[in-house]
Amino acid sequence: MKAAKLRDMTERELDRKLIDTKKELFNLRFQSAAGQLENMHRLTELRRDIARIFTIKEEQKLSPEEKRILEKKSKPAEEKKVKEVKKEKAASASKAKETPKKEKKEVEAKAKTVKKHTNKSAKGTKSAQVKSKKARPAK
């Protein structure tokens, strides 16, 4: 069920809808356990409907001031998209400024540090000690 339809309902209607939805979910769970349920997605839909009903009931309990504060905190999707586009443009601009030589040097530097760390950590392991004993010539 759509949230807009639920928001138009009164508190009593929401309570009644919640009870009906919970009963339906209960019956579908039994059908699922017995292997008779054909539409498994309906279980998910009912759980989400129940969550929507609880959310809308909580929204209705809020005072006008609290609603106004929540509306200010939540940003429209358009604003979020604009910010994402700006971030992508800034990232691409900074990448364009870097030269290939600089990138190559950074990769080589990272490779060297990784090599150093792997060699140091391998010296103390048992497998490295066993390998070193095998590599020694017999006396």
N, C-alpha and C positions, 0 to 999 in steps of 0.2 A: 504494500500500500504506500502511496506517495505521502510524503511529509506534509505537503500543503493541505491535503484532505484531512489529515489528522489534526492539524492546527485549527481547522474550522470546527472541530468537534468540541463539545463541552467536556467538563471533567468526568461526569457520569458516563457519557458515551465512550470516553477513552477507557475508563475502568471496565466497562462492559466489553469493549473490543479487546482489551488485554486478557480478560478471562477467556473469551472465545478463542483467541489465538493460542493461549497456553493449552487449552483443551485439545485443539486441533493438533498441536505439536506433540502432545502426549499420545494421542491416537496414532499419529504417524510413526512415532518411535516404536510402538508395539508392532505396527505393520512391518517396519524395517527389520525388527528382531525376528519376526516370523518369516521374513523373506517375501512378503507380499507387496511391498512398496515398489511402485513402478517409477515414480518421479522422486529421486533422492534429493534433487535440488530444492524441492519444496521445503525440506527441513531447514535448509540455510535461509530461505526466504522468510520463514516464520520466525526464526531466531532474530533476524535483522528487524523484522516488524516489531517484535517485542522490545528490542533495544530502542527503536524509534519512538515507540509509545512512551517508554520511560523517560527518554530525553525530552520529549514535548511536554510531559507532565511536569518535569523539573523547570522547563522554560516558563511555564505558566505560573509557577510559584514565585518567580523572580519579581522584584519590585521594578518600577519603571527606570529608576536610577541604575540598577544592576544591568538591565537590558541595554541601556544606553552605553554603559562601560564596555559590555561585551561586544557591541556593534563597533565601537571604536577600535578595539583590540583586533578584531578579525578584519583582514584586508581582502578586498575583492580579488578575484583570480586575475583580472586584467593587470592590476598593479604588480602582482607577483610575476606575471609573464614579462612585463616591461623590465623589471629588475633582472630577470634571467637573461634577457637579450642584451642588456647593457653589460652584464658580467662576461658574456661570451665575446662581445665585441672587444672589451678591454683585454681579455685573455689572448685573443687572436692578434691584437695590435702589439702586445708585448712579445709574442712569439715571432712576429714578423721582424722586430727590431734585432733579435738575436741572429748572429751569423752562424753558418754551418761549422766554421772552424771552432767557434766557442762551444757549440754543442758537442762537437767531437772531443774536445779537451775535457769537458765535464764527464762524458761517458767513460773516457779512459781513466780519469781520476777515480770514479766510482768503482771501476773494475779493479784497480790497484788496491783500494781499501778492502774490497770484498776478498781478494786473494790473500791479503795479509791476515784478515780475520779467520779465514778458513784454515790456513796453515797453522795458526796459533792454536785454534781449537782442536785440530786433528792430533797434535802432539800429545795431548793429555789423555786421549781416548784409548781404550783397551785394544780396539781394532788396529790403531796406528802402532801400538807397542808390539802387537803380534806380528804385524807386517815387517816392522823393523828387525825383529828377532829372526824371521824367516830370511830376510835379505842378508844377514851376516853369514859369512862363510863358516863352515864347521871347522873346529880345531883338531 
